[in-house]
Structures are given as structure tokens and as C-alpha cells.
Amino acid sequence: MVKDSLKKELYKNIKEYGLQSEETYNTSVRIAFELENIYKSKKTIPSYYNKSIDALIEYIKNNEINPSEKRWNKYAIKNGYLSSQTIGYLDGAGFNKLCKRIRKKIEKGMKET
């Protein structure tokens, strides 16, 4: 996760200057900064996924057929959503199965009302 070069530098600084040295402190701050950036980038994935799923649900509700991967990708690029491949991967079942599952839930919801 953290770059190996930073880890090596931290260990070298601890060994050479000690745990309380300025060099060790500066390296640990750079590592903390890198970890924070990694955390922030991973935190945005669920946000994009949720927005993309909401858009996919609306797309399926508003159209008679499920979108093909090609059609969804054009729509996604135009509107800033995740691609069909990414959504399918994150869902774990694949894009087409996800669309079928969404369509079934929509149809089931319409029958219950």
C-alpha cells in the first residue's frame, strides 16, 4: 500500500537517526499523507458506484429494454458515471446480470403497488 521506497527510508532513518529524529518524523508524515490520499481515493469509489447504480436504475425504469454495455458506456461517459465493466466488476455478477436483477425489482415493485 505504502510505497516500498518510503518504508525503506523510514526504517533507515529509524536505524540511523533514531525514532525521535526529525528525519524519521518527516518520513512518517509523508507516509501518513500518502495513506490519507489512498483512503480518500478508495472512499470515492462507493460514491461513484452508488451514483452510477442510481442512474442505471433510472435508465432502466425509463426505457423498455436494459441497456447494452456499449449503450450504457456512451451514456456513462456523457454523464460522468462508471462504465459497464466497472459496475459489473464491483457488483460481482456482471453488468448484464445486474441489469436483469434491477429490471426484476422494478417489475416486482410495480406489481405490488
C-alpha positions as CSV (number, residue, x, y, z in Angstrom):
1,M,0.0,0.0,0.0
2,V,2.6,2.5,1.1
3,K,5.5,2.8,-1.4
4,D,8.3,0.4,-0.6
5,S,10.8,3.3,-1.0
6,L,9.1,5.2,1.8
7,K,9.1,2.2,4.1
8,K,12.8,1.6,3.4
9,E,13.5,5.2,4.1
10,L,11.6,5.2,7.3
11,Y,13.4,2.1,8.6
12,K,16.8,3.6,7.5
13,N,16.0,6.8,9.3
14,I,15.0,5.0,12.5
15,K,18.1,2.9,12.4
16,E,20.5,5.8,11.6
17,Y,18.9,8.7,13.5
18,G,16.6,7.2,16.0
19,L,12.9,7.1,16.5
20,Q,12.6,10.7,17.7
21,S,14.6,12.3,14.9
22,E,13.4,15.0,12.6
23,E,14.3,12.8,9.6
24,T,12.1,9.9,10.9
25,Y,9.3,12.3,11.7
26,N,9.3,13.8,8.2
27,T,9.3,10.4,6.5
28,S,6.4,9.3,8.8
29,V,4.4,12.5,7.8
30,R,4.9,11.7,4.1
31,I,3.7,8.1,4.7
32,A,0.6,9.4,6.6
33,F,-0.1,11.8,3.7
34,E,0.2,9.0,1.2
35,L,-2.1,6.8,3.3
36,E,-4.7,9.6,3.6
37,N,-4.7,10.1,-0.2
38,I,-5.2,6.3,-0.7
39,Y,-8.1,6.3,1.7
40,K,-9.7,9.3,0.1
41,S,-9.5,7.8,-3.4
42,K,-11.0,4.5,-2.1
43,K,-13.7,6.4,-0.3
44,T,-14.8,8.0,-3.6
45,I,-15.4,4.6,-5.4
46,P,-18.5,3.8,-3.4
47,S,-19.9,7.3,-4.1
48,Y,-19.4,6.9,-7.9
49,Y,-20.8,3.4,-7.7
50,N,-23.9,4.5,-5.9
51,K,-24.5,7.4,-8.3
52,S,-24.0,5.1,-11.2
53,I,-26.3,2.4,-9.9
54,D,-29.0,5.1,-9.2
55,A,-28.6,6.3,-12.8
56,L,-28.7,2.8,-14.1
57,I,-32.0,2.2,-12.2
58,E,-33.5,5.3,-13.6
59,Y,-32.3,4.4,-17.1
60,I,-33.9,1.0,-16.9
61,K,-37.1,2.5,-15.4
62,N,-37.4,5.0,-18.3
63,N,-36.6,2.6,-21.1
64,E,-38.3,-0.5,-22.4
65,I,-35.1,-2.6,-22.6
66,N,-32.0,-3.0,-20.5
67,P,-29.0,-1.0,-21.9
68,S,-26.3,-2.9,-23.8
69,E,-22.8,-2.4,-22.4
70,K,-22.0,-0.2,-25.4
71,R,-25.1,1.9,-25.0
72,W,-24.5,2.3,-21.2
73,N,-20.9,3.2,-21.7
74,K,-21.8,6.0,-24.1
75,Y,-24.4,7.3,-21.6
76,A,-22.0,6.9,-18.7
77,I,-19.2,8.9,-20.4
78,K,-21.6,11.6,-21.3
79,N,-23.0,11.9,-17.8
80,G,-19.9,11.0,-15.6
81,Y,-20.9,7.5,-14.5
82,L,-18.9,4.3,-14.2
83,S,-18.6,2.1,-17.2
84,S,-20.5,-1.2,-17.6
85,Q,-17.3,-3.1,-16.9
86,T,-16.6,-1.3,-13.7
87,I,-20.1,-1.5,-12.4
88,G,-20.3,-5.2,-13.3
89,Y,-16.9,-5.9,-11.6
90,L,-17.9,-4.0,-8.4
91,D,-21.3,-5.7,-8.3
92,G,-19.6,-9.1,-8.7
93,A,-22.2,-10.6,-11.1
94,G,-21.5,-8.7,-14.2
95,F,-23.3,-5.8,-15.9
96,N,-26.0,-7.8,-17.8
97,K,-27.0,-9.8,-14.7
98,L,-27.1,-6.6,-12.7
99,C,-29.5,-5.1,-15.2
100,K,-31.7,-8.1,-15.2
101,R,-31.8,-8.1,-11.4
102,I,-32.7,-4.4,-11.4
103,R,-35.5,-4.9,-14.0
104,K,-37.0,-7.7,-11.9
105,K,-37.0,-5.5,-8.8
106,I,-38.7,-2.7,-10.7
107,E,-41.3,-5.0,-12.2
108,K,-41.9,-6.6,-8.8
109,G,-42.3,-3.1,-7.3
110,M,-44.9,-2.2,-9.9
111,K,-46.9,-5.3,-9.3
112,E,-47.1,-4.7,-5.6
113,T,-48.5,-1.1,-5.9
